[in-house]
């Protein structure tokens, strides 16, 4: 009889880029990018020459906000799964 190579109690290995520390670092840097894009929006709206280019910082704000939200949801699910066991 062979020994089971994949026991039930084995903990799943989390990749380094999906660890809690890496997720918090990503959230921090995306928050900085979000602040940068908010400053870009205010500068582009203040100067008439740059009104047609306001879409660039808006797109940057939307994309960084999406990364912040998705990473936060991932961390919340991870914490909820940890405490429901």
N, C-alpha and C positions, 0 to 999 in steps of 0.2 A: 504494500500500500504506500503510495507516494504522499509526501508532505505537501499540504496546500501552499502553493506559491503566493497566492493573493488572499491573505486572511482578511476577515471582515473588519477587524479592529485597526487596520493599518491607516495611518493618517495620510490624506492626499497631499502631495507635494505642490506647493504654490510657486509659480514662476517668480523670478525676482521682479519683473515689471508689473506683477499683479499683487505684490505684497502691500500691506497696509501703509508702510512707510513710503513706498513709491507712489501710491495713490494720494497720500497727503501732500507729497511734494508736487505732484501734477496739479492738484487743486490749488495750491499756493501760487504756482507759476501761471496757471490759467487765470487766477484772480488778478495778478499783475498785468497780464495781457488784456484782460477786461477793462481794468482801469486805464491802461494806455489807449485802448480803443475809444473809451468815453472821452478822454482828452482829445483824441483825434476828431471825434464827432463835433465837439464844441469848437475846435479850431476851424474845421471845414465849414461849419455853419456861420462862423463869424466873418469869414472873408468871402466876398461874392465870387472871386475867381475860382474857388474850390467847391462851389455848391454841387457841381456835377460829379465830383469825386467823393461825396459823402458816403457812397455805397461801400467803399473799401473799409472804413472803420466800422460801419454798421455790420458788414459781413464778418469782420473779425470779432466783434462783440457777440454776435449770434453763435458763431462757431465755438468761441471760448466758453460761453455760457452753456452750450450743449455738452461740452466736455466736462465742465464742472458738475452739471446736473447728473450726467450718466455715471461719473466716478463716485459722486455722493450716494447715488442709489445703490451702486455696487457695494460700497462700504456699509450702508445701512442693512442691506440684505445679508452681508457677511456677519455683522454684529447680531442681527435678529436670529440667524441660523445658529450662531454660537450659543446664545442664551436660551433657545427653545429646546436644546438637547437635554 
